[in-house]
């Protein structure tokens, strides 16, 4: 099926509008433009995050406010994602479009969410002309992580791994500050700022008493949730226990099962989580096939002994090694330029995805 | 002191000529241009490798052949390196320039070799006008490794390190083919082709029966020498023992002392050696402070267990870790594009130098 030049232009605009929405959280970023039968733009809208109107409803409300009730009758809705057919915090968009008398819907990405899908079918059954697919790749890219999470039915897991060049995370005596350079340590905050939750095991929580908040970089919306996975208690004096008592979003998931942890995080509406360690928790996720992306900070330091950054992945022979496909390599430069400063070195960041064997 | 525009142009030409010489071997690459007193070019020459005339002698011979005896009288010699004052396989260049009646010498790099230095002083003592230093950085860059070796009084050591992302060189059962991608394995041959000798310990020689020759890439001149360091015997059936019997340049240095091995290699006129392993030999060089450069091939593979690529560097705490300054990061791409081919992955190459603490 074809779309008109006006609809194509409107889809480009809808994608721009969609990009204004929040990049993380339970909902995708969606934009909508309403066109009159002659191709004039009647109004536009976008989704601003969970609990606020969906893009179609936002656009319809704008048209109604500007042009009065019934102004969208016979209109075409151009929307970046197939209108939903489920009632969450807000009503289904398919119903809202039908109520408004929209005659045609052009959408880009098909809804990957089994719970929400069926919007196009419902609209068609009610006699609306529905075209799906134009610019779907752009729309999918805009919500790449959300789409993946919805398809997987669990949060997307990014594993952050920091290692010396020879695979160590600490020296023989346990000291580890600092293996990575300063730019790499700051870069981790950028990673945190892009996810819904940051995960560590109880081992790391007990050993390092981490804070896990985003610092150094701006955060869009709230701080990501901080999550400890494992059955051991944290002392009440620990930073995370104190933060929980202060009402900050800190969760202790008392399980050793990565799938159970992800199910709980999914129920908390987390779609992208950052696994920061330690090695035991990371290995459990890896062995369960629950790592979707690896971001490794390789510091140009040799230790020759000490704690290994990665242990016990259940791999006995090279043929069983899981290869990673490298999508990005970045050199994070030293920022002081002072060669005598041992806390500041260039670090190499590799972004990778486990290769799915064919 | 200043030089004339004609001399400046001649030095640029001399550097071009120098670059035609062999990049490895015991001697530096040197070029020479002889100018008449009015700035005209009388002749030019360059050094073509050990046992052939030095650049000054090559240029003087050309001038003599073209213009007859005495044609260089009163001339200016523009040369990329301070004329030598020692008799090696060929006579000292300072003497040759004096014999030819050269009145002025402009040289770039000062001779870093204590055994050869003194050429400028000898020329000055004989009344020649000598200017040293113009474009010295360019000349030094052209012979960077040779200069470093001469200053150190031993071969420059490049350590080649291949590791999985988590610091392993083999899986739990000892299998290691292939951790690095194909492009990385070929790149190692490029490294070999740039050195005078390739070194392994007896452990690696016995375990892997390596060939150590350059393959896949062209070699300028002879294959680099192949050197085994350690006291254990190699079986007569090993590839290296067979090559030695065939008269190929294979040496077994029966010592465990890296400094003694380098002294022997220096006496064999090797100026740049590639340390390929194994971990015991590499650690001995590292602990002795005898590693000048590290080229690490980091493969995007996780093993979680197995042989560690680097062991026992004598580092107990993070403050004692030796940082490396990264001079280059290269992504060596997979070359088949077949995601099902486990022997072909992208590999990241880091070129580094141990940071000298101030």
Interface residues (C-beta under 8 A of the other chain):
Chain A: X161 X163 X164 X165 X166 X167 X168 X170 X171 X172 X173 X175 X176 X177 X178 X179 X283 X286 X294 X296 X298 X300 X301 X302 X303 X304 X305 X306 X308 X309 X310 X311 X312 X313 X314 X315 X316 X317 X318 X319 X320 X321 X322 X323 X324 X325 X326 X329 X331 X339 X340 X342 X345 X346 X348 X350 X352 X355 X357 X358
Chain B: X161 X163 X164 X165 X166 X167 X168 X170 X171 X172 X173 X175 X176 X177 X178 X179 X283 X286 X294 X296 X298 X300 X301 X302 X303 X304 X305 X306 X308 X309 X310 X311 X312 X313 X314 X315 X316 X317 X318 X319 X320 X321 X322 X323 X324 X325 X326 X329 X331 X339 X340 X342 X345 X346 X348 X350 X352 X355 X356 X357 X358
